[in-house]
Amino acid sequence: MERLEIIDLRDNLPSDAIDLLKKKLRKKTNTEGFWFITDYEPTECYQHLINKEYLFQIYMVAENEFRVFVGSRYY
C-alpha cells in the first residue's frame, strides 16, 4: 500500500503556506495525491487549488486543525 505525503504547514505563515503549496504542486504528477495540515482555514490555498483545477477535500479535525487532501486535476 502506498503512503501519501503529509505536508505540515502549521508552523508557517499563511503567505508561506501558499508558496510551499505551489512548490509542491509543481513537483506533483497528475496521479499523485498528498495531504497538507494547517492550524487555520487556508482559504488562499483553496482558491489556488480551484484555479489550477485540482480536486481536494477538506477535513476540520479540530477548531484549529484543518487537513486537506489534494488529489488529481480535473482533466
N, C-alpha and C positions, 0 to 999 in steps of 0.2 A: 504494500500500500504506500502510495506517495504522500509525503508530508508537505503541507503548504507552508510557505514562508510567512512569518509574522513580523510585521514592522511596528515596533512600539514607538509611537510619537508623543507619548505623554510628557516627556521632558523637553519638548520643543515648543517654541512659539508658533502660533498659527501661520505666520508668514514662512517660517522654516518648514513647517509640515507640508505645505503645498509644494514647496521646492523639492523636498525629499520624495513626495508622491510623484511628481513629474519625472524625476530621475528614474525612479523605479519603473514607471510605465514605459519609458523609452527603451529599457532593457528587456522588457517582458514580451514574450511572443503572444499571439492571439489565443493560444490554448492554455497558457499558464494562469493560475489563479493565485491570490495571496490575501492575507488579512492585514489590516492596519488598525491600531488601537490608539485612541485619544482620550483625554480627560475633559473634553468639551465637544459640543456638537460641531463637526467640521464642515460647515455649510460651504465654505470656499472649495474644499476638496470635492464635495458632492457636485458642485457646479462644473468643476473641471472634468469630472468623470462623465457627466451628462454631455458636455460639449464635445468630448472625444468619443462619445458613443460606447462607453463601457457599461456592461451590466454590473450592478452592485446591489448588495443587501445590507441594511443597517440593523444592528442589534444594540439596544440600550441595556447594558448589563447592570448598571447602577446609575445613580444620579450623576456621577462624574466619570463614567466609563462607557465609551462608545466603541463598538467593534464593527468594522466594516469589511465585508468580503467583497473583493473585486474579482470578477470573472472575465469572460471574453468580451470582445467587442460585438456590436450588433450584426456586423457582416463578416 
